[in-house]
Amino acid sequence: MKVAIITGASVGIGCATAQAFLDEGFAVSNLARRACPIEGVTNLACDLASADSIDRCIDALEATLKQATEVALVHNASQMRKDRANDCDSGSLEQVLATNVIAINSLNQRLLPLMPASSSVLYVGSTLAEKAVQNSFSYVVSKHAQLGMMRATCQDLMGSGIHTAMICPGFTDTEMLRTHLGTDPAVAEAIAGMNSFARFIEPEEIAELVRWAHHNPVINGAVLHANLGQKES
């Protein structure tokens, strides 16, 4: 049995990734507070900021994982808030890190011992894993942390037959990005114009790269940039 476990598969990149793996015959589970609307996806209600909630989901997955011949573990869910280095309450930062970083570690600790060789641990990062912009302090910090986690994961899993990578989307047409940008069409147009194709990336384009990365261990430890050729600022 081929299994895909995706966090935040309710909308956007996560939802498109669920469809991509489902189309290939994977048993797909969504770990999120909201359900994935795609028929055939198993929804496990999960608050990723809660260790107890994560444990309950993993308990529910154990029987399936015992039958798995390969597992794609896709760390996709993230919180993105508007904040700054000089205006970010530590409590708010802790909440972002709980979802964007600590939850990943909690999932890895429980799931990696259950994953066979030929599996993958894939991090959906961001161009902001390697650079920064204004007004996204906690998100930038968390994505830099995810990059370090991916690289450390690669080293620690040497010889296990499990590979890892980080897929770093550019500006992708998702609910999270639209919420962050607001409702001004001029702002959206300006942001979309920051790559060589002058458009937002479609979630399905990122999903296909995630699916490809699972099947190609040659990219173990790699950062895969998926930004349509972003302009240097």
N, CA and C of each residue as an Amber inpcrd file, in Angstrom:
protein
   699
   0.8430000  -1.1950000   0.0000000   0.0000000   0.0000000   0.0000000
   0.8830000   1.2520000   0.0000000   0.5750000   2.1840000  -0.8810000
   1.2740000   3.4640000  -0.9270000   0.4650000   4.4850000  -0.1330000
   1.1360000   5.2080000   0.7590000   0.4470000   6.0910000   1.6870000
   1.0340000   7.4950000   1.5950000   0.1550000   8.4950000   1.5740000
   0.5790000   9.8920000   1.6570000  -0.0970000  10.5230000   2.8710000
   0.6990000  11.1430000   3.7140000   0.1950000  11.8570000   4.8860000
   0.5510000  13.3200000   4.6920000  -0.4700000  14.1620000   4.6280000
  -0.2680000  15.5700000   4.2810000  -0.9040000  16.4340000   5.3600000
  -0.1490000  17.3760000   5.8970000  -0.7340000  18.3260000   6.8360000
  -1.3080000  19.5070000   6.0580000  -2.4620000  19.9770000   6.5220000
  -3.0730000  21.1350000   5.8800000  -3.5120000  20.8900000   4.4610000
  -4.0980000  19.7180000   4.2120000  -4.5610000  19.3910000   2.8490000
  -5.9790000  19.8850000   2.5990000  -6.4530000  20.8040000   3.3920000
  -7.8220000  21.3030000   3.2580000  -7.9840000  22.2130000   2.0470000
  -6.9770000  23.0320000   1.7930000  -7.0380000  24.0290000   0.7150000
  -5.6640000  24.1700000   0.0770000  -5.6110000  24.9480000  -0.9930000
  -4.3450000  25.3750000  -1.5630000  -3.4140000  24.2620000  -1.9980000
  -2.1360000  24.4360000  -1.6940000  -1.1120000  23.4790000  -2.1070000
  -1.3770000  22.1130000  -1.5050000  -1.7820000  22.0650000  -0.2460000
  -2.0470000  20.7860000   0.4040000  -3.1540000  20.0090000  -0.2720000
  -4.2260000  20.7000000  -0.6290000  -5.3550000  20.0540000  -1.2980000
  -4.9440000  19.5420000  -2.6830000  -4.2180000  20.3650000  -3.4180000
  -3.7490000  19.9460000  -4.7420000  -2.7920000  18.7590000  -4.6370000
  -1.9780000  18.7400000  -3.5910000  -1.0550000  17.6240000  -3.3780000
  -1.8080000  16.3500000  -3.0430000  -2.8610000  16.4710000  -2.2540000
  -3.6980000  15.3070000  -1.9520000  -4.2670000  14.7100000  -3.2250000
  -4.7340000  15.5650000  -4.1270000  -5.2980000  15.0870000  -5.3920000
  -4.2250000  14.4020000  -6.2350000  -3.0230000  14.9710000  -6.2660000
  -1.9460000  14.3990000  -7.0770000  -1.5930000  12.9840000  -6.6070000
  -1.4990000  12.7840000  -5.3010000  -1.1780000  11.4470000  -4.7830000
  -2.3670000  10.5010000  -4.9090000  -3.5630000  11.0100000  -4.7230000
  -4.7580000  10.1800000  -4.8660000  -4.8620000   9.6540000  -6.2920000
  -4.5830000  10.5050000  -7.2650000  -4.6430000  10.1090000  -8.6740000
  -3.6570000   8.9940000  -8.9890000  -2.6070000   8.8820000  -8.1720000
  -1.5880000   7.8610000  -8.4000000  -1.8460000   6.5890000  -7.5910000
  -2.9760000   6.5440000  -6.9160000  -3.3340000   5.3400000  -6.1860000
  -2.8690000   5.2860000  -4.7430000  -2.4200000   6.4060000  -4.1960000
  -2.0250000   6.4500000  -2.7930000  -3.2550000   6.5240000  -1.8960000
  -3.1560000   5.9420000  -0.7260000  -4.1190000   6.1930000   0.3440000
  -3.6930000   7.4980000   1.0040000  -4.5390000   8.5080000   0.9330000
  -4.1590000   9.8610000   1.3480000  -4.8890000  10.2510000   2.6300000
  -4.1260000  10.7420000   3.6080000  -4.7060000  11.2450000   4.8540000
  -4.3610000  12.7160000   5.0150000  -5.3580000  13.4850000   5.4060000
  -5.2120000  14.9130000   5.6610000  -5.2470000  15.1590000   7.1610000
  -4.1900000  15.7580000   7.7000000  -4.1560000  16.1430000   9.1010000
  -4.3510000  17.6520000   9.1730000  -5.5410000  18.0580000   9.5960000
  -5.8670000  19.4810000   9.6250000  -7.1390000  19.6950000  10.4300000
  -7.3710000  20.9380000  10.8030000  -8.6160000  21.2440000  11.5110000
  -9.8100000  21.2470000  10.5630000  -9.5490000  21.5640000   9.2840000
 -10.6190000  21.5520000   8.2880000 -10.4670000  20.3360000   7.3840000
 -11.5850000  19.8240000   6.8980000 -11.5680000  18.6420000   6.0380000
 -11.1230000  18.9980000   4.6240000 -10.4620000  18.0520000   3.9880000
 -10.1650000  18.1640000   2.5600000 -11.4430000  17.8290000   1.7920000
 -11.8170000  18.6390000   0.7990000 -13.0700000  18.4090000   0.0880000
 -13.0160000  17.2970000  -0.9550000 -11.8630000  16.6890000  -1.1560000
 -11.7020000  15.6940000  -2.2120000 -12.1960000  14.3360000  -1.7340000
 -13.0830000  13.7410000  -2.5110000 -13.6010000  12.4110000  -2.1770000
 -12.4680000  11.3930000  -2.2230000 -12.4110000  10.5570000  -1.2050000
 -11.3880000   9.5320000  -1.1400000 -10.2580000   9.8540000  -0.1830000
 -10.1560000  11.1040000   0.2480000  -9.1420000  11.4980000   1.2260000
  -9.6740000  11.2210000   2.6330000  -8.8610000  10.6070000   3.4740000
  -9.2240000  10.3680000   4.8680000  -8.8710000  11.5980000   5.6850000
  -9.8630000  12.1870000   6.3200000  -9.6410000  13.3890000   7.1080000
  -9.4970000  13.0290000   8.5830000  -8.3540000  13.4070000   9.1590000
  -8.1070000  13.2130000  10.5800000  -8.0360000  14.5890000  11.2200000
  -9.0840000  14.9440000  11.9600000  -9.1510000  16.2660000  12.5830000
  -7.9550000  16.4410000  13.5100000  -7.1500000  17.4730000  13.2430000
  -5.9000000  17.6310000  13.9790000  -5.5900000  19.1010000  14.2140000
  -5.3640000  19.4440000  15.4670000  -4.8160000  20.7430000  15.8300000
  -3.3180000  20.5640000  15.9430000  -2.5840000  21.0460000  14.9610000
  -1.1470000  20.7950000  14.9050000  -0.3780000  21.4890000  16.0190000
  -1.0400000  22.3960000  16.7210000  -0.3980000  23.0360000  17.8630000
  -0.5440000  22.2140000  19.1390000  -1.2450000  21.0970000  19.0480000
  -1.5050000  20.2470000  20.2100000  -0.8210000  18.8990000  20.0490000
   0.0900000  18.5800000  20.9560000   0.7750000  17.2810000  20.9090000
  -0.2110000  16.1390000  21.0950000  -1.2120000  16.3220000  21.9520000
  -2.2110000  15.2780000  22.1740000  -3.0180000  15.0060000  20.9090000
  -3.3730000  16.0630000  20.1960000  -4.1330000  15.9120000  18.9500000
  -3.3040000  15.1730000  17.9110000  -2.0330000  15.5050000  17.8100000
  -1.1430000  14.8070000  16.8720000  -1.0410000  13.3380000  17.2390000
  -0.8780000  13.0400000  18.5330000  -0.7620000  11.6450000  18.9700000
  -2.0060000  10.8400000  18.6000000  -3.1820000  11.4370000  18.7670000
  -4.4260000  10.7220000  18.4210000  -4.4640000  10.3990000  16.9260000
  -4.0110000  11.3370000  16.1070000  -4.0050000  11.0890000  14.6570000
  -3.0290000   9.9730000  14.2930000  -1.8570000   9.9780000  14.9000000
  -0.8810000   8.9360000  14.5960000  -1.3910000   7.5760000  15.0540000
  -2.0450000   7.5500000  16.2060000  -2.6460000   6.2940000  16.6770000
  -3.6290000   5.7480000  15.6430000  -4.4070000   6.6550000  15.0420000
  -5.3940000   6.2450000  14.0440000  -4.7380000   5.7630000  12.7520000
  -3.5130000   6.2040000  12.4990000  -2.8170000   5.8470000  11.2620000
  -1.9740000   4.5790000  11.3780000  -1.7350000   4.1170000  12.5790000
  -0.7680000   3.0210000  12.7730000  -1.1360000   1.7670000  11.9890000
  -2.4050000   1.3950000  11.9720000  -2.8040000   0.1810000  11.2550000
  -2.5150000   0.3070000   9.7610000  -2.7870000   1.4860000   9.2030000
  -2.5020000   1.7240000   7.7870000  -1.0080000   1.6820000   7.5130000
  -0.2280000   2.2780000   8.4000000   1.2160000   2.3390000   8.1860000
   1.8640000   0.9650000   8.2510000   1.2860000   0.0640000   8.9920000
   1.8350000  -1.2940000   9.0670000   1.7430000  -2.0150000   7.7230000
   0.8230000  -1.5510000   6.8490000   0.6640000  -2.1560000   5.5320000
   1.3990000  -1.3850000   4.4370000   2.0270000  -0.2760000   4.8030000
   2.5960000   0.6210000   3.8050000   3.8950000   0.0740000   3.2240000
   4.0150000   0.1760000   1.9100000   5.2630000  -0.1580000   1.2310000
   6.1050000   1.0940000   0.9900000   5.4590000   2.2420000   0.9970000
   6.1420000   3.5330000   0.8970000   5.2240000   4.6020000   1.4670000
   5.8170000   5.6270000   2.0510000   5.0530000   6.7100000   2.6640000
   5.6240000   8.0470000   2.2120000   4.7460000   8.9230000   1.7590000
   5.1230000  10.3130000   1.4950000   4.5750000  11.1450000   2.6520000
   5.4600000  11.6530000   3.4840000   5.0670000  12.5260000   4.5920000
   5.3230000  13.9620000   4.1600000   4.2540000  14.7230000   3.9770000
   4.3580000  16.0680000   3.4180000   3.9890000  17.0880000   4.4910000
   4.9940000  17.8200000   4.9590000   4.7870000  18.8780000   5.9490000
   4.4120000  20.1550000   5.2000000   3.1220000  20.3820000   5.0810000
   2.6340000  21.4910000   4.2710000   2.0110000  22.6140000   5.1010000
   1.3400000  22.2880000   6.1890000   0.5860000  23.2920000   6.9480000
   1.5050000  24.3550000   7.5370000   1.0480000  25.6100000   7.4970000
   1.8020000  26.7140000   8.0980000   0.8600000  27.8260000   8.5200000
   1.2720000  28.5470000   9.5320000   0.6370000  29.8130000   9.8950000
   1.4670000  30.9500000   9.3320000   0.7900000  31.9950000   8.8530000
   1.4770000  33.1970000   8.3760000   0.7840000  34.4070000   8.9790000
   1.5370000  35.2000000   9.7190000   0.9800000  36.3870000  10.3670000
   1.7360000  37.6300000   9.9170000   1.0700000  38.7630000  10.0170000
   1.7250000  40.0340000   9.7470000   2.3610000  40.5210000  11.0410000
   3.6840000  40.5380000  11.0840000   4.3890000  41.0190000  12.2610000
   5.7900000  41.4580000  11.8560000   6.4890000  42.0740000  12.7910000
   7.8060000  42.6300000  12.5080000   8.7740000  42.2830000  13.6350000
  10.0600000  42.3980000  13.3570000  11.0680000  42.1030000  14.3640000
  10.9050000  42.9920000  15.5870000  10.4370000  44.2190000  15.3900000
  10.2420000  45.1330000  16.5040000   8.7880000  45.2110000  16.9620000
   7.9740000  44.2650000  16.4720000   6.5570000  44.2370000  16.8720000
   6.0120000  42.8140000  16.6880000   6.5480000  41.8960000  17.4830000
   6.0950000  40.5010000  17.4540000   6.1110000  39.9770000  18.8850000
   4.9520000  39.8700000  19.4650000   4.8310000  39.3590000  20.8150000
   5.3790000  37.9350000  20.8790000   6.1340000  37.6090000  21.9150000
   6.7340000  36.2800000  22.0210000   5.6800000  35.1800000  22.0810000
   4.5210000  35.4840000  22.6690000   3.4420000  34.5000000  22.6880000
   2.9440000  34.1860000  21.2930000   2.8520000  35.2110000  20.4570000
   2.4390000  35.0100000  19.0650000   3.4910000  34.2200000  18.3100000
   4.7660000  34.5270000  18.5390000   5.8420000  33.7790000  17.8940000
   5.7880000  32.3160000  18.2990000   5.5420000  32.0420000  19.5770000
   5.4390000  30.6590000  20.0410000   4.3140000  29.9200000  19.3360000
   3.1940000  30.6010000  19.0940000   2.0620000  29.9610000  18.4200000
   2.4110000  29.6070000  16.9800000   3.1070000  30.4940000  16.2930000
   3.5130000  30.2130000  14.9170000   4.5140000  29.0530000  14.8850000
   5.4760000  29.0820000  15.7780000   6.4720000  28.0140000  15.8110000
   5.8480000  26.6770000  16.2120000   4.8090000  26.7220000  17.0420000
   4.1400000  25.4790000  17.4410000   3.5830000  24.7440000  16.2360000
   2.9930000  25.4810000  15.3020000   2.4290000  24.8740000  14.0900000
   3.4950000  24.6160000  13.0330000   4.3570000  25.5960000  12.8170000
   5.2800000  25.5520000  11.6770000   6.5540000  24.7610000  11.9390000
   6.8830000  24.5370000  13.2060000   8.1470000  23.8750000  13.5220000
   7.9550000  22.7080000  14.5010000   7.3930000  22.9830000  15.6700000
   7.2750000  21.9470000  16.6940000   6.3820000  20.7960000  16.2220000
   5.2960000  21.1090000  15.5370000   4.4040000  20.0580000  15.0340000
   5.1320000  19.1350000  14.0630000   6.0070000  19.6930000  13.2460000
   6.7730000  18.8720000  12.3130000   7.6450000  17.8900000  13.0810000
   8.3070000  18.3840000  14.1120000   9.1370000  17.5060000  14.9200000
   8.3080000  16.4130000  15.5900000   7.1450000  16.7870000  16.1210000
   6.2780000  15.8020000  16.7810000   5.8440000  14.7160000  15.8100000
   5.4770000  15.1140000  14.6030000   5.0770000  14.1380000  13.5870000
   6.2460000  13.2470000  13.1880000   7.4080000  13.8500000  12.9910000
   8.5770000  13.0540000  12.6110000   8.9230000  12.0230000  13.6880000
   8.8710000  12.4410000  14.9500000   9.2430000  11.5260000  16.0320000
   8.3410000  10.3050000  16.0760000   7.0530000  10.4970000  15.8050000
   6.1120000   9.3800000  15.8420000   6.0980000   8.5830000  14.5470000
   6.2490000   9.2630000  13.4070000   6.0360000   8.6010000  12.1250000
   7.2840000   7.9480000  11.5440000   8.4330000   8.5560000  11.7180000
   9.6360000   8.0110000  11.0840000   9.9020000   6.5480000  11.4530000
   9.7070000   6.1330000  12.7120000   9.9360000   4.7150000  13.0270000
   8.9680000   3.7640000  12.3320000   7.8590000   4.3190000  11.8190000
   6.8410000   3.4940000  11.1710000   6.9540000   3.5090000   9.6480000
   7.8840000   4.3050000   9.1130000   7.9850000   4.4840000   7.6690000
   9.0490000   3.5610000   7.0780000   8.6860000   2.7950000   6.0340000
   9.6530000   1.8830000   5.4110000  10.6060000   2.6160000   4.4850000
  11.6510000   1.9160000   4.0710000  12.5190000   2.4440000   3.0190000
  11.6670000   2.7440000   1.7860000  12.1400000   3.6600000   0.9530000
  11.4150000   4.1760000  -0.2200000  10.4010000   5.2410000   0.1560000
  10.4250000   5.6690000   1.4180000   9.5510000   6.7530000   1.8580000
  10.2680000   8.0940000   1.7190000   9.5120000   9.1740000   1.9590000
  10.0920000  10.5180000   1.8830000   9.4940000  11.4080000   2.9580000
  10.2880000  12.3930000   3.3700000   9.8290000  13.4500000   4.2680000
  10.0270000  14.7580000   3.5100000   8.9280000  15.3810000   3.1070000
   8.9930000  16.5450000   2.2340000   8.4400000  17.7790000   2.9550000
   9.2170000  18.8230000   2.9260000   8.8640000  20.0770000   3.5850000
   8.4190000  21.0800000   2.5220000   7.2100000  21.6160000   2.6710000
   6.7650000  22.6920000   1.7860000   7.1880000  23.9960000   2.4470000
   8.2720000  24.5550000   1.9260000   8.8340000  25.7530000   2.5190000
   8.3260000  27.0110000   1.8410000   9.2450000  27.8320000   1.4250000
   8.9160000  29.1250000   0.8290000  10.2130000  29.7460000   0.3540000
  10.1140000  30.7000000  -0.5630000  11.3090000  31.4810000  -0.8750000
  11.8240000  32.1670000   0.3880000  10.9330000  32.3600000   1.3690000
  11.3210000  33.0180000   2.6160000  12.0370000  32.0820000   3.5770000
  12.3580000  30.8730000   3.1360000  13.2450000  30.0070000   3.9060000
  14.7000000  30.4180000   3.7170000  14.9670000  31.2360000   2.6880000
  16.3430000  31.6250000   2.3810000  16.5190000  33.1390000   2.2600000
  15.4490000  33.8830000   2.4070000  15.5230000  35.3380000   2.3410000
  14.4600000  35.9010000   3.2820000  14.2970000  37.2010000   3.2930000
  13.2950000  37.8180000   4.1670000  12.6480000  39.0010000   3.4720000
  11.4270000  39.2870000   3.8950000  10.7160000  40.4910000   3.4670000
  10.1570000  41.1490000   4.7210000   9.6890000  42.3430000   4.5740000
   9.1060000  43.0490000   5.7070000   7.7480000  42.4570000   6.0880000
   7.3860000  42.6560000   7.3430000   6.0400000  42.3600000   7.8570000
   5.6910000  40.8690000   7.8610000   6.6970000  40.0010000   7.8900000
   6.4520000  38.5520000   7.9370000   7.4550000  37.8810000   8.8780000
   7.7510000  38.5390000   9.9750000   8.8460000  38.1240000  10.8450000
   8.7300000  36.6770000  11.3060000   7.6160000  36.3200000  11.9570000
   7.5040000  34.9770000  12.5280000   7.4800000  33.9080000  11.4400000
   6.8680000  34.2150000  10.3090000   6.8210000  33.2630000   9.1960000
   8.2260000  33.0260000   8.6430000   8.9890000  34.1010000   8.4500000
  10.3540000  33.9800000   7.9490000  11.2020000  33.1450000   8.9110000
  11.0910000  33.4430000  10.2020000  11.8460000  32.6950000  11.2070000
  11.5080000  31.2010000  11.1310000  10.2180000  30.8900000  11.0250000
   9.7890000  29.4870000  11.0180000  10.2380000  28.7720000   9.7500000
  10.2200000  29.4530000   8.6160000  10.6330000  28.8070000   7.3690000
  12.1470000  28.5850000   7.3260000  12.9150000  29.5130000   7.9000000
  14.3420000  29.2640000   8.0360000  14.5880000  28.0420000   8.9230000
  13.7890000  27.9140000   9.9810000  13.9240000  26.7590000  10.8730000
  13.5800000  25.4620000  10.1410000  12.5410000  25.4960000   9.3120000
  12.1710000  24.3010000   8.5470000  13.3020000  23.8610000   7.6200000
  13.9950000  24.8150000   7.0290000  15.1130000  24.4740000   6.1490000
  16.2070000  23.7520000   6.9380000  16.4940000  24.2530000   8.1250000
  17.4700000  23.5710000   8.9690000  17.0150000  22.1830000   9.3590000
  15.7200000  22.0330000   9.6380000  15.1730000  20.7200000   9.9840000
  15.3220000  19.7460000   8.8310000  15.0430000  20.2160000   7.6150000
  15.1590000  19.3330000   6.4460000  16.5920000  18.8560000   6.2750000
  17.5470000  19.7780000   6.3930000  18.9430000  19.4060000   6.1940000
  19.4310000  18.4620000   7.2910000  18.9930000  18.7180000   8.5160000
  19.3690000  17.8300000   9.6140000  18.7080000  16.4650000   9.4560000
  17.4650000  16.4510000   8.9910000  16.7510000  15.1970000   8.7420000
  17.5010000  14.3570000   7.7190000  17.9580000  15.0040000   6.6630000
  18.7220000  14.2990000   5.6210000  19.9380000  13.6010000   6.2310000
  20.6780000  14.3120000   7.0450000  21.8880000  13.7410000   7.6260000
  21.5770000  12.6000000   8.5930000  20.5570000  12.7900000   9.4070000
  20.2480000  11.7970000  10.4410000  19.6030000  10.5350000   9.8770000
  19.0340000  10.6170000   8.6760000  18.3860000   9.4450000   8.0820000
  19.2690000   8.7250000   7.0610000  20.5430000   9.1000000   7.0030000
  21.4570000   8.4450000   6.0650000  21.4250000   6.9270000   6.2580000
  21.2480000   6.1960000   5.1670000  21.2440000   4.7460000   5.2110000
  19.9000000   4.1210000   5.5050000  18.8870000   4.9580000   5.7760000
  17.5620000   4.4250000   6.1250000  16.7190000   4.1040000   4.8990000
  17.0910000   4.6550000   3.7430000  16.2580000   4.5110000   2.5510000
  15.1430000   5.5360000   2.4840000  15.1150000   6.4620000   3.4450000
  14.1290000   7.5540000   3.4570000  14.8350000   8.8380000   3.0510000
  14.2820000   9.5300000   2.0570000  14.9160000  10.7660000   1.6050000
  14.0540000  11.9690000   1.9400000  14.6570000  13.1290000   1.8300000
  13.9720000  14.3560000   2.2070000  14.3430000  15.4840000   1.2550000
  13.5200000  16.5140000   1.2540000  13.7810000  17.6980000   0.4300000
  12.8580000  18.8100000   0.9010000  13.2010000  20.0310000   0.5280000
  12.3110000  21.1610000   0.7670000  11.9110000  21.7640000  -0.5680000
  10.6060000  21.8720000  -0.7830000  10.0700000  22.5300000  -1.9690000
   9.7300000  23.9470000  -1.5770000  10.3210000  24.9280000  -2.2520000
  10.1490000  26.3330000  -1.8860000   9.3460000  27.0750000  -2.9470000
   8.0240000  27.1570000  -2.7670000   7.2030000  27.8870000  -3.7290000
   7.4570000  29.3850000  -3.6600000   7.2880000  30.0260000  -4.8120000
   7.1920000  31.4700000  -4.8390000   5.7570000  31.8660000  -4.5220000
   5.3320000  32.9920000  -5.0460000   3.9940000  33.5060000  -4.7390000
   2.9380000  32.6240000  -5.4130000   2.2690000  31.8240000  -4.6030000
   1.3030000  30.8450000  -5.0940000  -0.1020000  31.2850000  -4.7440000
  -1.0280000  31.0750000  -5.6580000  -2.4060000  31.5610000  -5.4960000
  -3.1470000  30.7050000  -4.4730000  -2.9400000  31.0150000  -3.2070000
  -3.5570000  30.2710000  -2.1150000  -4.3590000  31.2020000  -1.2210000
  -5.2140000  30.6090000  -0.4190000  -5.9990000  31.3650000   0.5460000
  -5.0840000  32.1180000   1.5100000  -4.0020000  31.4600000   1.9400000
  -3.0870000  32.0810000   2.9020000  -2.4410000  33.3340000   2.3170000
  -1.9870000  33.2510000   1.0570000  -1.3540000  34.4140000   0.4410000
  -2.3620000  35.5300000   0.2250000  -3.5430000  35.1910000  -0.2750000
  -4.5600000  36.2090000  -0.5260000  -4.9440000  36.9270000   0.7680000
  -5.0500000  36.1740000   1.8540000  -5.3710000  36.7760000   3.1420000
  -4.2570000  37.7120000   3.5930000  -3.0150000  37.2940000   3.3760000
  -1.8680000  38.0960000   3.7910000  -1.7660000  39.3870000   2.9780000
  -2.0770000  39.3110000   1.6910000  -1.9420000  40.4740000   0.8270000
  -3.0880000  41.4590000   0.9720000  -4.2700000  40.9740000   1.3970000
  -5.4330000  41.8430000   1.4730000  -6.2180000  41.8530000   0.1700000
  -7.1040000  42.8190000   0.0360000  -8.0610000  42.8030000  -1.0800000
  -7.7420000  43.7990000  -2.1970000  -6.6370000  44.4750000  -2.1120000
  -6.2950000  45.4740000  -3.1240000  -5.7530000  44.7710000  -4.3700000
  -6.4800000  44.8340000  -5.5100000  -6.0160000  44.1590000  -6.7360000
  -4.6560000  44.6640000  -7.2050000  -4.3630000  45.9190000  -6.9490000
  -3.0860000  46.4770000  -7.3900000  -1.9190000  45.8230000  -6.6510000
  -2.1250000  45.5140000  -5.3780000  -1.0810000  44.8400000  -4.6070000
  -0.8500000  43.4370000  -5.1620000  -1.9520000  42.7220000  -5.4280000
  -1.8290000  41.3700000  -5.9820000  -1.1230000  41.3930000  -7.3330000
  -1.4570000  42.3630000  -8.1580000  -0.8340000  42.4650000  -9.4790000
   0.6560000  42.7480000  -9.3540000   1.0160000  43.6060000  -8.4140000
   2.4300000  43.9360000  -8.2200000   3.2180000  42.7180000  -7.7330000
   2.6400000  41.9600000  -6.8180000   3.3120000  40.7700000  -6.2930000
   3.4460000  39.7110000  -7.3870000   2.3640000  39.5060000  -8.1680000
   2.4060000  38.5310000  -9.2550000   3.4540000  38.9080000 -10.2930000
   3.7200000  40.2000000 -10.4080000   4.6930000  40.6660000 -11.3980000
   6.1350000  40.5130000 -10.9740000   6.3540000  39.9020000  -9.8090000
   7.7220000  39.7800000  -9.2980000   8.4360000  38.5240000  -9.7780000
   7.8700000  37.8620000 -10.8020000   8.5920000  36.7570000 -11.4390000
   8.5460000  36.9460000 -12.9490000   9.2870000  36.1360000 -13.6550000
   9.4660000  36.3700000 -15.0880000   8.2300000  36.0490000 -15.9190000
   7.2150000  35.3940000 -15.3080000   5.9860000  35.0940000 -16.0300000
   4.8410000  36.0180000 -15.6180000   5.0870000  36.9000000 -14.6490000
   4.1230000  37.9080000 -14.2030000   2.7680000  37.2990000 -13.8570000
   2.7890000  36.2040000 -13.1160000   1.5520000  35.5750000 -12.6650000
   1.8050000  34.8270000 -11.3670000   0.7220000  34.5390000 -10.6520000
   0.8400000  33.6740000  -9.4910000   1.0510000  32.2280000  -9.9450000
   1.7520000  31.4730000  -9.1340000   1.9110000  30.0390000  -9.3690000
   0.6220000  29.3450000  -8.9550000   0.2380000  28.3040000  -9.6870000
  -0.9470000  27.5380000  -9.3400000  -0.5810000  26.4430000  -8.3270000
  -1.4450000  26.1780000  -7.3490000  -1.1600000  25.1270000  -6.3740000
  -0.8370000  23.7790000  -7.0230000  -1.4750000  23.4910000  -8.1450000
  -1.2490000  22.2170000  -8.8250000   0.1910000  22.0910000  -9.3340000
   0.8000000  23.2210000  -9.6730000   2.1930000  23.1840000 -10.1350000
   3.1300000  22.7620000  -9.0010000   2.8680000  23.2660000  -7.8110000
   3.6790000  22.8790000  -6.6580000   3.3930000  21.4300000  -6.2800000
   2.1330000  21.0350000  -6.3460000   1.7580000  19.6620000  -6.0080000
   2.4810000  18.6580000  -6.8910000   2.6040000  18.9510000  -8.1590000
   3.2950000  18.0370000  -9.0650000   4.7750000  17.9200000  -8.6940000
   5.3780000  19.0210000  -8.2620000   6.7810000  18.9690000  -7.8510000
   6.9380000  18.1550000  -6.5620000   5.9980000  18.2900000  -5.6440000
   6.0250000  17.4910000  -4.4140000   5.9290000  16.0060000  -4.7600000
   4.9880000  15.6640000  -5.6360000   4.8230000  14.2660000  -6.0430000
   6.1030000  13.7440000  -6.6910000   6.6870000  14.5520000  -7.5540000
   7.9270000  14.1470000  -8.2330000   9.0500000  13.9460000  -7.2240000
   9.1550000  14.8350000  -6.2590000  10.2220000  14.7480000  -5.2650000
  10.1200000  13.4550000  -4.4580000   8.9040000  13.0050000  -4.2020000
   8.7480000  11.7500000  -3.4700000   9.3570000  10.5850000  -4.2350000
   9.2310000  10.5930000  -5.5280000   9.6660000   9.4570000  -6.3420000
  11.1340000   9.5290000  -6.7650000  11.8350000  10.5870000  -6.3910000
  13.2010000  10.7730000  -6.8870000  14.1750000  11.0570000  -5.7420000
  14.6560000  10.0040000  -5.0930000  15.5580000  10.1920000  -3.9490000
  16.8950000  10.8370000  -4.2970000  17.1810000  10.9870000  -5.5850000
  18.4260000  11.6510000  -5.9770000  18.4740000  13.0770000  -5.4340000
  17.3370000  13.6710000  -5.1210000  17.3180000  15.0520000  -4.6220000
  17.3990000  15.0940000  -3.0980000  17.7940000  14.0060000  -2.4620000
  17.8760000  13.9520000  -1.0050000  18.6600000  15.1390000  -0.4410000
  18.0180000  15.9020000   0.4480000  18.6560000  17.0520000   1.0760000
  18.6010000  18.3300000   0.2650000  17.9290000  18.3010000  -0.8750000
  17.9350000  19.4550000  -1.7750000  16.8410000  20.4620000  -1.4420000
  17.1020000  21.6970000  -1.8390000  16.0970000  22.7560000  -1.8270000
  15.6560000  22.9570000  -3.2690000  14.3740000  22.7440000  -3.5320000
  13.8370000  22.8510000  -4.8860000  13.0790000  24.1650000  -5.0140000
  13.6400000  25.0800000  -5.7800000  13.0160000  26.3920000  -5.9470000
  11.9270000  26.3180000  -7.0150000  10.7410000  26.7860000  -6.6660000
   9.5930000  26.7240000  -7.5810000   8.9230000  28.0880000  -7.5930000
   9.5630000  29.0370000  -8.2680000   9.0960000  30.4270000  -8.1700000
   8.9610000  31.1550000  -9.5030000   9.0240000  30.4280000 -10.6180000
   8.8860000  31.0160000 -11.9460000   9.9930000  32.0190000 -12.2600000
  11.1080000  31.9310000 -11.5680000  12.1910000  32.8650000 -11.8170000
  11.9360000  34.2020000 -11.1520000  12.0140000  34.2050000  -9.8460000
  11.6840000  35.4080000  -9.0820000  12.7290000  36.4940000  -9.2820000
  12.2540000  37.7350000  -9.4330000  13.1540000  38.8600000  -9.5970000
  13.8970000  39.1180000  -8.2870000  15.1650000  39.4650000  -8.4090000
  15.9580000  39.8150000  -7.2290000  15.5930000  41.2310000  -6.8070000
  15.3200000  41.3820000  -5.5140000  14.9550000  42.7220000  -5.0200000
  16.1510000  43.4120000  -4.4070000
